[in-house]
């Protein structure tokens, strides 16, 4: 996944910790905007079981103000540089900007996590190809030129056909790619639940899946929890459900709780494999 690092998938799922170096993220905005506090929080997440640290410098919540490339870089690069020196965990940069991704890789990051699925700045795919970075391509309906397809799985197919075409044209190796169905992004509660219910159908892509349901509004609509930080139990339930349906990486705020949920799901998958003789 970049810098000569590999993350083995298959027998167990992995936790990606959300490290928002932002003043306005929907759940923890401002809490870790200071680089030192962000680094301390990230290292704590590693001790709790995170295999990947996802560093973001621009909020993706609805209505959030867009920041300049230089401001985003000023936020994330010092944190990445510090973490590379302090931990062996994989470092991901949460950005859609090609230049931010390039600088993050130069600072020691391993993964590029693009919430616009390569379709806002397609040059980011070339950065991934040139550096050998792991590349997460997320599905979204925001800013898309074409119309969204009514069927949630067909819309995933339509979107990723375009994104994977961009990746292929840039020379990105398929073994470095993971996909993210984009829970909560331009999807209402019913669509998010349907996507969970039909998640196994996404295995047709033949690529590993990262999911980010953590504290999302649709969990609150089901559980009645209006406060985002009260949605961790609901989030852990989705982690177990989606692991059983085939997801491999789970992007979360509360590492410890989701680690336990993932451990239970992995134990069940292991028992099922033993029973079937796999």
N, C-alpha and C positions, 0 to 999 in steps of 0.2 A: 504493500500500500504506500509506496514511496519511501525514499531513504533506506531501501533494502529491507523494509519491515513487512511481515506477513501476519495476518490474523486468521487463524484456523477456524473455519465454520463447520457446522455439521452436528456434532454430538452435544454441543451446549450453546446456549445463547449468550450474548454479550451486552453489557450496559455501556451506553454512551451518555456521559454526564453533560448537562447543559450548563455552560458557563457564559452568562450574559454580561458582557462588559458594556452595559448600556444604562441610561437613566430612565428608560421608558418601556421596558419589556412588560408584558401583561401580568406576569406573576411575581417577578423579583426585580423589577426595574429599579436601578439606583443602588441596590444592595452591594453589588460587586463592581461598580463603575471604577473604583480605585484599583489600580493594577495589583497592588500588594494584597488587598482583600480578595481579589479574583484568584490570585495564585494560591493563597491559603485555602480558599474554598475548593479549588480544583484538587489540591493535594489531599484534602480531607475526603473528597469523592473517590480518589484512588484507594485510600485505605478502606473505604466502605465497599469496594468491589467494582469500580468503573474501569473498563479496559480502554476506553476512548474518552478524551476530553474535547468537547466541541466548543470552540471559542468564537463568539459572535460579537460584532461591534455595531450592529444596526438592528433595531427591533423589527420584527415581521408581524406584529399585531395589527389588526385592522385600524386604519387611521393614523398609524405612527408616522412621524415626520421622517423624511428621507435625509440621511446624512451624506456629507461629501466623502469622496474616496479617501482624502487625506485624514479626515476625522476618524473614519472607520479604521484606517491603518494605525493611527496614533493610539487607538484603543486596544487593538488586538495584538500588534506586533510585540510590544514589551512583555505581554503576558505569555505569548508563545515562546519567546526567547528564554524567559525565566523558567518556564515549565520544562523545556527541553533539557535544561541544566539540572533540574530537580527530580525528574521522574522518567521512568522507562515506558510510561503509558503512551499509547498512540495519541497524537494531537491532530485534531480536525479544525479547519477554519470554515466558519459558516459565512459564506459570501457568494454573491453572484458576479462580483467584479473580477475581471481577469488579472488586473494589476495587483489587487489585494491578494489574490490567490498566489500569484508569482512571488510576491514578497514574503508571504507566509511560508511557502515552501523553502525559500532561501533562508528563512529564520529557523527552519527545522521541522515544520509541520509535515504530516504524512498523508492527510486526507483533505480533499476539497468537498465541501457540502453545499451544493447550489440549490436554493429553494425555488429558483426559476427554471430548473431543469435544462440549463444550457441555452435557453431560448431568449434570454434578455441580452447577455453578452456571450455569443457563441465562441468568441476567442478564448474563453475559459477552458474549453475542451482542449485547445492546443497546449495550454499550460499543463493540463493533466497529462497529456501525451508526452510532452517534452521532459517532464520531471518524473514520470512514472508514479504520480500520486494515485492513491485510492480516490475514487470519484463517486460521490453520492448524487444521484439525479432525482430530484423531487418533482412530483406531479402537482400542478396548480392550475387553477382556472383564471388567475389574475393576469390581466394584461395580454391575454391570448388573442391573436388575430382571428383564428378560426372559431366557429361556434362550438360550445361544449355539446357532447353527445349525451342524451338523456340517460342511457344505461351506464351505471357507474363503472362497470368493468370495461365496456366498449370505449368509454372515455379515457380510461387509463391506457388502453391499447393505442388509441388515436394519438394521445399526447406522447407516449414513449416511442412510438414509431418515428416521430419527428426528432426527439431528443437523441435517441440512439443513432439516428442517421447523422446527426451533427457530430456525435462522438466518433462514429466510424470514419467519417470524412477527415477528422483531425488525426486519426491514427491511434485513438485510445484503445488499449487492449481490453477485451471483454472481461478478462479475469480480474481487472482492477475496478470493475463497476458494481455498484449496488444501487437498487432502486428504492424510492420512498413514495408510498401512495398519497402522501400529503393530507393526512387526517387534519381536518379543521381549516384547510385552505380552500376558500371558495366552495365550501360544501356545507349544507345545512345538517341539522342533527340526524334527520332520517337518512340522508345520504351517507353520513359517517357510520351509522349503525349498519346499513346495508352493506357497505364496503367491508366492515368487520365480518358480517355474516357470510360473505362470499369471498373472503380473503384467499381461501385455498385455490380459487380459480386463477389467481395471479401467478401461480407456479408455472403457468404456461410460458412465461417469459424466460425461464431457465436461468435466472439471476437471483442472487441473494437479496433479501428485503430488509430495509431499516424502517422502523415505524416510530412516529412521534405523536403519541396521543396525550402526553403528559399535561394534566391539568386543563385540558382543552374544554371549551364551552359546552360541547355536546355531552361530555361526562357530567357536567353540572346539570344539564337539562334532564338527564336520566336519574341522577341521584338527589337532585334538589339542592346541591351545594352551590350557593352563589359565589362564595369566596374561593378563588382559584387555589389557594393553599390548602383548602379543605378537601381537595379532589384527589389526594394521593392514594387513598384506598381504592377508589374507582379506577384510577390509573393502573394500579397494580393488578386489578382484575383484568383489564384489557391486555396487559403484558402477558399474563398466563394464557388468556384466550388466543392471542395472536401468535404466541410461541407454538402452541399446539396446532395452529393453522399453517405454520411454516415460516414465520418471521425469524430473523437471526439476530438483529441488533435493535436495541430499545433505547431511544433518546428520551431521557427522563430528568426531572428535577430532584426527586427523592431517590437517591441511589440505593440506600439500605433496604427500603421497603420493596422496591422493584427487584432487587437482587434476590430477596427471599421468594417472591412470587415466581421468578424465573427458575430458581432452584427446584421448586415444586413441579413446575411444568416439565423441566428437564428430567426429573426423576420419573415422571409418568411416561415420558417418551422413551426413556431407557428401558423401563419395565415392559412397555409394549414391544420394543425391538427384541428384547430377550424372549418374550413369549412367542413371537412370530419367527424366531430363529435367525433374525437379521444380524 
